[in-house]
């Protein structure tokens, strides 16, 4: 397991690991333990919408249109 003491919300280094709130993301060797300065920061982190979790129908349409475009992959 990897550990990070950099609070992803404040970008400050957490030094009091004994009392700091944390979460575990993932499992096994690829898991990461993320420490937070405050419970508020942890809660805000947990409430953030995961990238790609929303309604992506518009983005899907763009990819579908590009897949049908004869110039796909062209820089011109």
N, CA, C and O atoms as a Maestro MAE file, in Angstrom:
{
 s_m_m2io_version
 :::
 2.0.0
}

f_m_ct {
 s_m_title
 :::
 protein
 m_atom[304] {
  # First column is atom index #
  i_m_mmod_type
  r_m_x_coord
  r_m_y_coord
  r_m_z_coord
  i_m_residue_number
  s_m_chain_name
  s_m_pdb_residue_name
  s_m_pdb_atom_name
  i_m_atomic_number
  :::
  1 25 0.837 -1.173 0.000 1 A "UNK " " N  " 7
  2 3 0.000 0.000 0.000 1 A "UNK " " CA " 6
  3 2 0.884 1.239 0.000 1 A "UNK " " C  " 6
  4 15 1.905 1.305 0.685 1 A "UNK " " O  " 8
  5 25 0.460 2.215 -0.789 2 A "UNK " " N  " 7
  6 3 1.149 3.501 -0.809 2 A "UNK " " CA " 6
  7 2 0.456 4.443 0.174 2 A "UNK " " C  " 6
  8 15 -0.718 4.259 0.496 2 A "UNK " " O  " 8
  9 25 1.172 5.429 0.636 3 A "UNK " " N  " 7
  10 3 0.637 6.412 1.579 3 A "UNK " " CA " 6
  11 2 0.993 7.803 1.093 3 A "UNK " " C  " 6
  12 15 2.120 8.057 0.669 3 A "UNK " " O  " 8
  13 25 0.016 8.705 1.159 4 A "UNK " " N  " 7
  14 3 0.307 10.102 0.854 4 A "UNK " " CA " 6
  15 2 -0.133 10.960 2.030 4 A "UNK " " C  " 6
  16 15 -1.239 10.811 2.550 4 A "UNK " " O  " 8
  17 25 0.745 11.852 2.435 5 A "UNK " " N  " 7
  18 3 0.435 12.761 3.531 5 A "UNK " " CA " 6
  19 2 0.115 14.153 3.013 5 A "UNK " " C  " 6
  20 15 -0.057 15.079 3.805 5 A "UNK " " O  " 8
  21 25 0.032 14.318 1.695 6 A "UNK " " N  " 7
  22 3 -0.331 15.592 1.096 6 A "UNK " " CA " 6
  23 2 -1.846 15.645 0.970 6 A "UNK " " C  " 6
  24 15 -2.433 14.927 0.160 6 A "UNK " " O  " 8
  25 25 -2.474 16.491 1.768 7 A "UNK " " N  " 7
  26 3 -3.927 16.637 1.732 7 A "UNK " " CA " 6
  27 2 -4.311 17.123 0.328 7 A "UNK " " C  " 6
  28 15 -3.898 18.211 -0.070 7 A "UNK " " O  " 8
  29 25 -5.091 16.343 -0.428 8 A "UNK " " N  " 7
  30 3 -5.408 16.733 -1.800 8 A "UNK " " CA " 6
  31 2 -6.326 17.946 -1.903 8 A "UNK " " C  " 6
  32 15 -6.466 18.520 -2.983 8 A "UNK " " O  " 8
  33 25 -6.948 18.342 -0.808 9 A "UNK " " N  " 7
  34 3 -7.833 19.497 -0.826 9 A "UNK " " CA " 6
  35 2 -7.079 20.792 -0.520 9 A "UNK " " C  " 6
  36 15 -7.303 21.808 -1.178 9 A "UNK " " O  " 8
  37 25 -6.197 20.765 0.463 10 A "UNK " " N  " 7
  38 3 -5.470 21.981 0.858 10 A "UNK " " CA " 6
  39 2 -4.067 22.031 0.252 10 A "UNK " " C  " 6
  40 15 -3.447 23.092 0.186 10 A "UNK " " O  " 8
  41 25 -3.581 20.882 -0.184 11 A "UNK " " N  " 7
  42 3 -2.211 20.718 -0.694 11 A "UNK " " CA " 6
  43 2 -1.159 20.999 0.371 11 A "UNK " " C  " 6
  44 15 -0.018 21.343 0.062 11 A "UNK " " O  " 8
  45 25 -1.562 20.848 1.631 12 A "UNK " " N  " 7
  46 3 -0.626 20.972 2.743 12 A "UNK " " CA " 6
  47 2 -0.216 19.577 3.199 12 A "UNK " " C  " 6
  48 15 -0.987 18.623 3.092 12 A "UNK " " O  " 8
  49 25 1.012 19.473 3.709 13 A "UNK " " N  " 7
  50 3 1.492 18.198 4.233 13 A "UNK " " CA " 6
  51 2 0.888 17.952 5.618 13 A "UNK " " C  " 6
  52 15 0.930 18.826 6.484 13 A "UNK " " O  " 8
  53 25 0.339 16.780 5.814 14 A "UNK " " N  " 7
  54 3 -0.257 16.406 7.100 14 A "UNK " " CA " 6
  55 2 0.851 15.803 7.962 14 A "UNK " " C  " 6
  56 15 1.526 14.861 7.547 14 A "UNK " " O  " 8
  57 25 1.030 16.347 9.152 15 A "UNK " " N  " 7
  58 3 2.133 15.884 10.002 15 A "UNK " " CA " 6
  59 2 1.659 15.053 11.188 15 A "UNK " " C  " 6
  60 15 2.402 14.198 11.669 15 A "UNK " " O  " 8
  61 25 0.455 15.281 11.665 16 A "UNK " " N  " 7
  62 3 -0.063 14.546 12.825 16 A "UNK " " CA " 6
  63 2 -0.856 13.328 12.345 16 A "UNK " " C  " 6
  64 15 -2.085 13.314 12.409 16 A "UNK " " O  " 8
  65 25 -0.150 12.321 11.870 17 A "UNK " " N  " 7
  66 3 -0.792 11.149 11.272 17 A "UNK " " CA " 6
  67 2 -1.565 10.320 12.285 17 A "UNK " " C  " 6
  68 15 -2.493 9.603 11.909 17 A "UNK " " O  " 8
  69 25 -1.212 10.401 13.537 18 A "UNK " " N  " 7
  70 3 -1.920 9.653 14.580 18 A "UNK " " CA " 6
  71 2 -3.372 10.112 14.721 18 A "UNK " " C  " 6
  72 15 -4.253 9.312 15.037 18 A "UNK " " O  " 8
  73 25 -3.613 11.402 14.486 19 A "UNK " " N  " 7
  74 3 -4.940 11.970 14.702 19 A "UNK " " CA " 6
  75 2 -5.628 12.436 13.416 19 A "UNK " " C  " 6
  76 15 -6.780 12.868 13.449 19 A "UNK " " O  " 8
  77 25 -4.937 12.351 12.305 20 A "UNK " " N  " 7
  78 3 -5.484 12.863 11.047 20 A "UNK " " CA " 6
  79 2 -6.492 11.890 10.440 20 A "UNK " " C  " 6
  80 15 -6.286 10.677 10.473 20 A "UNK " " O  " 8
  81 25 -7.588 12.428 9.883 21 A "UNK " " N  " 7
  82 3 -8.525 11.558 9.169 21 A "UNK " " CA " 6
  83 2 -7.881 11.063 7.875 21 A "UNK " " C  " 6
  84 15 -7.007 11.723 7.313 21 A "UNK " " O  " 8
  85 25 -8.320 9.906 7.415 22 A "UNK " " N  " 7
  86 3 -7.761 9.353 6.177 22 A "UNK " " CA " 6
  87 2 -8.812 8.483 5.504 22 A "UNK " " C  " 6
  88 15 -9.837 8.146 6.097 22 A "UNK " " O  " 8
  89 25 -8.539 8.130 4.264 23 A "UNK " " N  " 7
  90 3 -9.354 7.152 3.548 23 A "UNK " " CA " 6
  91 2 -8.416 6.182 2.855 23 A "UNK " " C  " 6
  92 15 -7.243 6.483 2.634 23 A "UNK " " O  " 8
  93 25 -8.938 5.028 2.519 24 A "UNK " " N  " 7
  94 3 -8.204 4.052 1.721 24 A "UNK " " CA " 6
  95 2 -8.879 3.959 0.368 24 A "UNK " " C  " 6
  96 15 -10.080 3.703 0.280 24 A "UNK " " O  " 8
  97 25 -8.106 4.168 -0.686 25 A "UNK " " N  " 7
  98 3 -8.601 4.044 -2.056 25 A "UNK " " CA " 6
  99 2 -7.963 2.811 -2.666 25 A "UNK " " C  " 6
  100 15 -6.742 2.662 -2.621 25 A "UNK " " O  " 8
  101 25 -8.759 1.936 -3.230 26 A "UNK " " N  " 7
  102 3 -8.226 0.738 -3.872 26 A "UNK " " CA " 6
  103 2 -8.020 -0.389 -2.886 26 A "UNK " " C  " 6
  104 15 -8.414 -0.318 -1.722 26 A "UNK " " O  " 8
  105 25 -7.377 -1.448 -3.405 27 A "UNK " " N  " 7
  106 3 -7.148 -2.642 -2.594 27 A "UNK " " CA " 6
  107 2 -5.755 -3.209 -2.850 27 A "UNK " " C  " 6
  108 15 -5.141 -2.956 -3.887 27 A "UNK " " O  " 8
  109 25 -5.279 -3.972 -1.890 28 A "UNK " " N  " 7
  110 3 -4.008 -4.680 -2.040 28 A "UNK " " CA " 6
  111 2 -2.822 -3.759 -2.221 28 A "UNK " " C  " 6
  112 15 -2.773 -2.664 -1.660 28 A "UNK " " O  " 8
  113 25 -1.851 -4.224 -3.025 29 A "UNK " " N  " 7
  114 3 -0.623 -3.457 -3.243 29 A "UNK " " CA " 6
  115 2 -0.864 -2.126 -3.944 29 A "UNK " " C  " 6
  116 15 -0.076 -1.195 -3.785 29 A "UNK " " O  " 8
  117 25 -1.940 -2.024 -4.716 30 A "UNK " " N  " 7
  118 3 -2.196 -0.785 -5.449 30 A "UNK " " CA " 6
  119 2 -3.045 0.205 -4.641 30 A "UNK " " C  " 6
  120 15 -3.368 1.284 -5.137 30 A "UNK " " O  " 8
  121 25 -3.405 -0.146 -3.415 31 A "UNK " " N  " 7
  122 3 -4.196 0.753 -2.568 31 A "UNK " " CA " 6
  123 2 -3.359 1.963 -2.167 31 A "UNK " " C  " 6
  124 15 -2.129 1.913 -2.132 31 A "UNK " " O  " 8
  125 25 -4.064 3.049 -1.867 32 A "UNK " " N  " 7
  126 3 -3.385 4.251 -1.390 32 A "UNK " " CA " 6
  127 2 -4.133 4.784 -0.168 32 A "UNK " " C  " 6
  128 15 -5.360 4.882 -0.164 32 A "UNK " " O  " 8
  129 25 -3.380 5.118 0.845 33 A "UNK " " N  " 7
  130 3 -3.925 5.714 2.063 33 A "UNK " " CA " 6
  131 2 -3.693 7.219 1.957 33 A "UNK " " C  " 6
  132 15 -2.555 7.681 1.866 33 A "UNK " " O  " 8
  133 25 -4.802 7.979 1.969 34 A "UNK " " N  " 7
  134 3 -4.724 9.426 1.787 34 A "UNK " " CA " 6
  135 2 -5.091 10.105 3.103 34 A "UNK " " C  " 6
  136 15 -6.187 9.917 3.629 34 A "UNK " " O  " 8
  137 25 -4.158 10.896 3.624 35 A "UNK " " N  " 7
  138 3 -4.391 11.632 4.862 35 A "UNK " " CA " 6
  139 2 -4.920 13.034 4.551 35 A "UNK " " C  " 6
  140 15 -4.592 13.628 3.524 35 A "UNK " " O  " 8
  141 25 -5.745 13.541 5.466 36 A "UNK " " N  " 7
  142 3 -6.330 14.877 5.336 36 A "UNK " " CA " 6
  143 2 -6.045 15.679 6.596 36 A "UNK " " C  " 6
  144 15 -5.918 15.124 7.687 36 A "UNK " " O  " 8
  145 25 -5.945 16.997 6.428 37 A "UNK " " N  " 7
  146 3 -5.736 17.878 7.576 37 A "UNK " " CA " 6
  147 2 -6.954 17.909 8.483 37 A "UNK " " C  " 6
  148 15 -6.828 17.938 9.707 37 A "UNK " " O  " 8
  149 25 -8.128 17.905 7.877 38 A "UNK " " N  " 7
  150 3 -9.362 18.019 8.651 38 A "UNK " " CA " 6
  151 2 -10.415 17.041 8.129 38 A "UNK " " C  " 6
  152 15 -10.328 16.558 6.999 38 A "UNK " " O  " 8
  153 25 -11.386 16.766 8.952 39 A "UNK " " N  " 7
  154 3 -12.498 15.923 8.508 39 A "UNK " " CA " 6
  155 2 -13.305 16.631 7.427 39 A "UNK " " C  " 6
  156 15 -13.859 15.981 6.540 39 A "UNK " " O  " 8
  157 25 -13.375 17.951 7.493 40 A "UNK " " N  " 7
  158 3 -14.073 18.733 6.467 40 A "UNK " " CA " 6
  159 2 -13.424 18.485 5.103 40 A "UNK " " C  " 6
  160 15 -14.124 18.264 4.115 40 A "UNK " " O  " 8
  161 25 -12.102 18.522 5.048 41 A "UNK " " N  " 7
  162 3 -11.395 18.265 3.788 41 A "UNK " " CA " 6
  163 2 -11.680 16.850 3.290 41 A "UNK " " C  " 6
  164 15 -11.908 16.639 2.099 41 A "UNK " " O  " 8
  165 25 -11.665 15.888 4.206 42 A "UNK " " N  " 7
  166 3 -11.954 14.503 3.823 42 A "UNK " " CA " 6
  167 2 -13.365 14.384 3.272 42 A "UNK " " C  " 6
  168 15 -13.582 13.751 2.239 42 A "UNK " " O  " 8
  169 25 -14.320 14.989 3.958 43 A "UNK " " N  " 7
  170 3 -15.712 14.911 3.528 43 A "UNK " " CA " 6
  171 2 -15.910 15.581 2.163 43 A "UNK " " C  " 6
  172 15 -16.630 15.055 1.315 43 A "UNK " " O  " 8
  173 25 -15.278 16.734 1.951 44 A "UNK " " N  " 7
  174 3 -15.377 17.412 0.653 44 A "UNK " " CA " 6
  175 2 -14.768 16.553 -0.450 44 A "UNK " " C  " 6
  176 15 -15.299 16.495 -1.559 44 A "UNK " " O  " 8
  177 25 -13.666 15.894 -0.150 45 A "UNK " " N  " 7
  178 3 -13.026 14.997 -1.117 45 A "UNK " " CA " 6
  179 2 -13.979 13.859 -1.486 45 A "UNK " " C  " 6
  180 15 -14.132 13.526 -2.662 45 A "UNK " " O  " 8
  181 25 -14.610 13.273 -0.487 46 A "UNK " " N  " 7
  182 3 -15.517 12.152 -0.735 46 A "UNK " " CA " 6
  183 2 -16.777 12.576 -1.489 46 A "UNK " " C  " 6
  184 15 -17.400 11.755 -2.162 46 A "UNK " " O  " 8
  185 25 -17.151 13.839 -1.383 47 A "UNK " " N  " 7
  186 3 -18.346 14.335 -2.065 47 A "UNK " " CA " 6
  187 2 -18.078 14.745 -3.511 47 A "UNK " " C  " 6
  188 15 -19.020 14.956 -4.276 47 A "UNK " " O  " 8
  189 25 -16.809 14.860 -3.893 48 A "UNK " " N  " 7
  190 3 -16.485 15.277 -5.257 48 A "UNK " " CA " 6
  191 2 -16.966 14.232 -6.257 48 A "UNK " " C  " 6
  192 15 -16.842 13.028 -6.031 48 A "UNK " " O  " 8
  193 25 -17.515 14.717 -7.365 49 A "UNK " " N  " 7
  194 3 -17.950 13.818 -8.424 49 A "UNK " " CA " 6
  195 2 -16.717 13.282 -9.149 49 A "UNK " " C  " 6
  196 15 -15.811 14.035 -9.507 49 A "UNK " " O  " 8
  197 25 -16.704 11.992 -9.352 50 A "UNK " " N  " 7
  198 3 -15.586 11.363 -10.046 50 A "UNK " " CA " 6
  199 2 -15.650 11.735 -11.514 50 A "UNK " " C  " 6
  200 15 -16.718 11.690 -12.125 50 A "UNK " " O  " 8
  201 25 -14.509 12.102 -12.084 51 A "UNK " " N  " 7
  202 3 -14.447 12.465 -13.501 51 A "UNK " " CA " 6
  203 2 -15.028 11.338 -14.341 51 A "UNK " " C  " 6
  204 15 -14.619 10.183 -14.223 51 A "UNK " " O  " 8
  205 25 -15.973 11.683 -15.179 52 A "UNK " " N  " 7
  206 3 -16.586 10.690 -16.034 52 A "UNK " " CA " 6
  207 2 -17.806 10.032 -15.431 52 A "UNK " " C  " 6
  208 15 -18.419 9.176 -16.069 52 A "UNK " " O  " 8
  209 25 -18.178 10.408 -14.212 53 A "UNK " " N  " 7
  210 3 -19.310 9.773 -13.560 53 A "UNK " " CA " 6
  211 2 -20.634 10.427 -13.934 53 A "UNK " " C  " 6
  212 15 -21.699 9.861 -13.688 53 A "UNK " " O  " 8
  213 25 -20.571 11.627 -14.531 54 A "UNK " " N  " 7
  214 3 -21.795 12.342 -14.877 54 A "UNK " " CA " 6
  215 2 -22.360 11.901 -16.219 54 A "UNK " " C  " 6
  216 15 -21.924 10.911 -16.807 54 A "UNK " " O  " 8
  217 25 -23.320 12.645 -16.674 55 A "UNK " " N  " 7
  218 3 -23.948 12.368 -17.963 55 A "UNK " " CA " 6
  219 2 -23.000 12.823 -19.069 55 A "UNK " " C  " 6
  220 15 -22.766 14.020 -19.236 55 A "UNK " " O  " 8
  221 25 -22.465 11.884 -19.812 56 A "UNK " " N  " 7
  222 3 -21.491 12.201 -20.854 56 A "UNK " " CA " 6
  223 2 -22.060 12.007 -22.254 56 A "UNK " " C  " 6
  224 15 -21.308 11.739 -23.191 56 A "UNK " " O  " 8
  225 25 -23.385 12.138 -22.410 57 A "UNK " " N  " 7
  226 3 -23.985 11.898 -23.716 57 A "UNK " " CA " 6
  227 2 -23.441 12.863 -24.765 57 A "UNK " " C  " 6
  228 15 -23.236 12.466 -25.912 57 A "UNK " " O  " 8
  229 25 -23.203 14.120 -24.396 58 A "UNK " " N  " 7
  230 3 -22.641 15.085 -25.343 58 A "UNK " " CA " 6
  231 2 -21.247 14.699 -25.781 58 A "UNK " " C  " 6
  232 15 -20.918 14.772 -26.964 58 A "UNK " " O  " 8
  233 25 -20.429 14.288 -24.832 59 A "UNK " " N  " 7
  234 3 -19.066 13.866 -25.161 59 A "UNK " " CA " 6
  235 2 -19.076 12.602 -25.999 59 A "UNK " " C  " 6
  236 15 -18.278 12.468 -26.927 59 A "UNK " " O  " 8
  237 25 -19.966 11.677 -25.687 60 A "UNK " " N  " 7
  238 3 -20.086 10.451 -26.470 60 A "UNK " " CA " 6
  239 2 -20.443 10.784 -27.905 60 A "UNK " " C  " 6
  240 15 -19.918 10.169 -28.833 60 A "UNK " " O  " 8
  241 25 -21.334 11.756 -28.099 61 A "UNK " " N  " 7
  242 3 -21.733 12.148 -29.458 61 A "UNK " " CA " 6
  243 2 -20.532 12.702 -30.226 61 A "UNK " " C  " 6
  244 15 -20.378 12.420 -31.414 61 A "UNK " " O  " 8
  245 25 -19.690 13.478 -29.569 62 A "UNK " " N  " 7
  246 3 -18.493 14.017 -30.225 62 A "UNK " " CA " 6
  247 2 -17.596 12.874 -30.686 62 A "UNK " " C  " 6
  248 15 -17.113 12.894 -31.819 62 A "UNK " " O  " 8
  249 25 -17.364 11.881 -29.833 63 A "UNK " " N  " 7
  250 3 -16.528 10.748 -30.218 63 A "UNK " " CA " 6
  251 2 -17.163 9.949 -31.348 63 A "UNK " " C  " 6
  252 15 -16.470 9.500 -32.260 63 A "UNK " " O  " 8
  253 25 -18.488 9.771 -31.290 64 A "UNK " " N  " 7
  254 3 -19.179 9.051 -32.360 64 A "UNK " " CA " 6
  255 2 -19.046 9.796 -33.686 64 A "UNK " " C  " 6
  256 15 -18.808 9.181 -34.726 64 A "UNK " " O  " 8
  257 25 -19.200 11.124 -33.650 65 A "UNK " " N  " 7
  258 3 -19.065 11.922 -34.870 65 A "UNK " " CA " 6
  259 2 -17.656 11.818 -35.444 65 A "UNK " " C  " 6
  260 15 -17.479 11.710 -36.658 65 A "UNK " " O  " 8
  261 25 -16.661 11.852 -34.571 66 A "UNK " " N  " 7
  262 3 -15.270 11.752 -35.044 66 A "UNK " " CA " 6
  263 2 -14.973 10.372 -35.602 66 A "UNK " " C  " 6
  264 15 -14.182 10.244 -36.537 66 A "UNK " " O  " 8
  265 25 -15.583 9.350 -35.057 67 A "UNK " " N  " 7
  266 3 -15.369 7.994 -35.561 67 A "UNK " " CA " 6
  267 2 -15.886 7.853 -36.981 67 A "UNK " " C  " 6
  268 15 -15.357 7.062 -37.762 67 A "UNK " " O  " 8
  269 25 -16.922 8.618 -37.320 68 A "UNK " " N  " 7
  270 3 -17.509 8.572 -38.663 68 A "UNK " " CA " 6
  271 2 -16.868 9.582 -39.614 68 A "UNK " " C  " 6
  272 15 -17.192 9.605 -40.801 68 A "UNK " " O  " 8
  273 25 -15.983 10.398 -39.111 69 A "UNK " " N  " 7
  274 3 -15.339 11.446 -39.908 69 A "UNK " " CA " 6
  275 2 -14.179 10.846 -40.702 69 A "UNK " " C  " 6
  276 15 -13.323 10.181 -40.117 69 A "UNK " " O  " 8
  277 25 -14.128 11.064 -42.025 70 A "UNK " " N  " 7
  278 3 -13.030 10.499 -42.823 70 A "UNK " " CA " 6
  279 2 -11.667 11.098 -42.495 70 A "UNK " " C  " 6
  280 15 -10.636 10.527 -42.851 70 A "UNK " " O  " 8
  281 25 -11.656 12.237 -41.824 71 A "UNK " " N  " 7
  282 3 -10.396 12.897 -41.477 71 A "UNK " " CA " 6
  283 2 -9.915 12.573 -40.069 71 A "UNK " " C  " 6
  284 15 -8.972 13.196 -39.581 71 A "UNK " " O  " 8
  285 25 -10.544 11.614 -39.415 72 A "UNK " " N  " 7
  286 3 -10.147 11.264 -38.042 72 A "UNK " " CA " 6
  287 2 -8.651 10.964 -38.010 72 A "UNK " " C  " 6
  288 15 -8.146 10.179 -38.813 72 A "UNK " " O  " 8
  289 25 -7.974 11.577 -37.105 73 A "UNK " " N  " 7
  290 3 -6.539 11.368 -36.964 73 A "UNK " " CA " 6
  291 2 -5.727 12.410 -37.719 73 A "UNK " " C  " 6
  292 15 -4.510 12.480 -37.553 73 A "UNK " " O  " 8
  293 25 -6.362 13.197 -38.521 74 A "UNK " " N  " 7
  294 3 -5.666 14.231 -39.293 74 A "UNK " " CA " 6
  295 2 -5.473 15.472 -38.427 74 A "UNK " " C  " 6
  296 15 -6.325 15.798 -37.599 74 A "UNK " " O  " 8
  297 25 -4.360 16.156 -38.619 75 A "UNK " " N  " 7
  298 3 -4.144 17.411 -37.898 75 A "UNK " " CA " 6
  299 2 -4.559 18.592 -38.757 75 A "UNK " " C  " 6
  300 15 -4.471 19.734 -38.306 75 A "UNK " " O  " 8
  301 25 -5.007 18.353 -39.975 76 A "UNK " " N  " 7
  302 3 -5.416 19.437 -40.886 76 A "UNK " " CA " 6
  303 2 -6.881 19.696 -40.831 76 A "UNK " " C  " 6
  304 15 -7.380 20.574 -41.535 76 A "UNK " " O  " 8
  :::
 }
 m_bond[303] {
  # First column is bond index #
  i_m_from
  i_m_to
  i_m_order
  :::
  1 1 2 1
  2 2 3 1
  3 3 4 2
  4 3 5 1
  5 5 6 1
  6 6 7 1
  7 7 8 2
  8 7 9 1
  9 9 10 1
  10 10 11 1
  11 11 12 2
  12 11 13 1
  13 13 14 1
  14 14 15 1
  15 15 16 2
  16 15 17 1
  17 17 18 1
  18 18 19 1
  19 19 20 2
  20 19 21 1
  21 21 22 1
  22 22 23 1
  23 23 24 2
  24 23 25 1
  25 25 26 1
  26 26 27 1
  27 27 28 2
  28 27 29 1
  29 29 30 1
  30 30 31 1
  31 31 32 2
  32 31 33 1
  33 33 34 1
  34 34 35 1
  35 35 36 2
  36 35 37 1
  37 37 38 1
  38 38 39 1
  39 39 40 2
  40 39 41 1
  41 41 42 1
  42 42 43 1
  43 43 44 2
  44 43 45 1
  45 45 46 1
  46 46 47 1
  47 47 48 2
  48 47 49 1
  49 49 50 1
  50 50 51 1
  51 51 52 2
  52 51 53 1
  53 53 54 1
  54 54 55 1
  55 55 56 2
  56 55 57 1
  57 57 58 1
  58 58 59 1
  59 59 60 2
  60 59 61 1
  61 61 62 1
  62 62 63 1
  63 63 64 2
  64 63 65 1
  65 65 66 1
  66 66 67 1
  67 67 68 2
  68 67 69 1
  69 69 70 1
  70 70 71 1
  71 71 72 2
  72 71 73 1
  73 73 74 1
  74 74 75 1
  75 75 76 2
  76 75 77 1
  77 77 78 1
  78 78 79 1
  79 79 80 2
  80 79 81 1
  81 81 82 1
  82 82 83 1
  83 83 84 2
  84 83 85 1
  85 85 86 1
  86 86 87 1
  87 87 88 2
  88 87 89 1
  89 89 90 1
  90 90 91 1
  91 91 92 2
  92 91 93 1
  93 93 94 1
  94 94 95 1
  95 95 96 2
  96 95 97 1
  97 97 98 1
  98 98 99 1
  99 99 100 2
  100 99 101 1
  101 101 102 1
  102 102 103 1
  103 103 104 2
  104 103 105 1
  105 105 106 1
  106 106 107 1
  107 107 108 2
  108 107 109 1
  109 109 110 1
  110 110 111 1
  111 111 112 2
  112 111 113 1
  113 113 114 1
  114 114 115 1
  115 115 116 2
  116 115 117 1
  117 117 118 1
  118 118 119 1
  119 119 120 2
  120 119 121 1
  121 121 122 1
  122 122 123 1
  123 123 124 2
  124 123 125 1
  125 125 126 1
  126 126 127 1
  127 127 128 2
  128 127 129 1
  129 129 130 1
  130 130 131 1
  131 131 132 2
  132 131 133 1
  133 133 134 1
  134 134 135 1
  135 135 136 2
  136 135 137 1
  137 137 138 1
  138 138 139 1
  139 139 140 2
  140 139 141 1
  141 141 142 1
  142 142 143 1
  143 143 144 2
  144 143 145 1
  145 145 146 1
  146 146 147 1
  147 147 148 2
  148 147 149 1
  149 149 150 1
  150 150 151 1
  151 151 152 2
  152 151 153 1
  153 153 154 1
  154 154 155 1
  155 155 156 2
  156 155 157 1
  157 157 158 1
  158 158 159 1
  159 159 160 2
  160 159 161 1
  161 161 162 1
  162 162 163 1
  163 163 164 2
  164 163 165 1
  165 165 166 1
  166 166 167 1
  167 167 168 2
  168 167 169 1
  169 169 170 1
  170 170 171 1
  171 171 172 2
  172 171 173 1
  173 173 174 1
  174 174 175 1
  175 175 176 2
  176 175 177 1
  177 177 178 1
  178 178 179 1
  179 179 180 2
  180 179 181 1
  181 181 182 1
  182 182 183 1
  183 183 184 2
  184 183 185 1
  185 185 186 1
  186 186 187 1
  187 187 188 2
  188 187 189 1
  189 189 190 1
  190 190 191 1
  191 191 192 2
  192 191 193 1
  193 193 194 1
  194 194 195 1
  195 195 196 2
  196 195 197 1
  197 197 198 1
  198 198 199 1
  199 199 200 2
  200 199 201 1
  201 201 202 1
  202 202 203 1
  203 203 204 2
  204 203 205 1
  205 205 206 1
  206 206 207 1
  207 207 208 2
  208 207 209 1
  209 209 210 1
  210 210 211 1
  211 211 212 2
  212 211 213 1
  213 213 214 1
  214 214 215 1
  215 215 216 2
  216 215 217 1
  217 217 218 1
  218 218 219 1
  219 219 220 2
  220 219 221 1
  221 221 222 1
  222 222 223 1
  223 223 224 2
  224 223 225 1
  225 225 226 1
  226 226 227 1
  227 227 228 2
  228 227 229 1
  229 229 230 1
  230 230 231 1
  231 231 232 2
  232 231 233 1
  233 233 234 1
  234 234 235 1
  235 235 236 2
  236 235 237 1
  237 237 238 1
  238 238 239 1
  239 239 240 2
  240 239 241 1
  241 241 242 1
  242 242 243 1
  243 243 244 2
  244 243 245 1
  245 245 246 1
  246 246 247 1
  247 247 248 2
  248 247 249 1
  249 249 250 1
  250 250 251 1
  251 251 252 2
  252 251 253 1
  253 253 254 1
  254 254 255 1
  255 255 256 2
  256 255 257 1
  257 257 258 1
  258 258 259 1
  259 259 260 2
  260 259 261 1
  261 261 262 1
  262 262 263 1
  263 263 264 2
  264 263 265 1
  265 265 266 1
  266 266 267 1
  267 267 268 2
  268 267 269 1
  269 269 270 1
  270 270 271 1
  271 271 272 2
  272 271 273 1
  273 273 274 1
  274 274 275 1
  275 275 276 2
  276 275 277 1
  277 277 278 1
  278 278 279 1
  279 279 280 2
  280 279 281 1
  281 281 282 1
  282 282 283 1
  283 283 284 2
  284 283 285 1
  285 285 286 1
  286 286 287 1
  287 287 288 2
  288 287 289 1
  289 289 290 1
  290 290 291 1
  291 291 292 2
  292 291 293 1
  293 293 294 1
  294 294 295 1
  295 295 296 2
  296 295 297 1
  297 297 298 1
  298 298 299 1
  299 299 300 2
  300 299 301 1
  301 301 302 1
  302 302 303 1
  303 303 304 2
  :::
 }
}
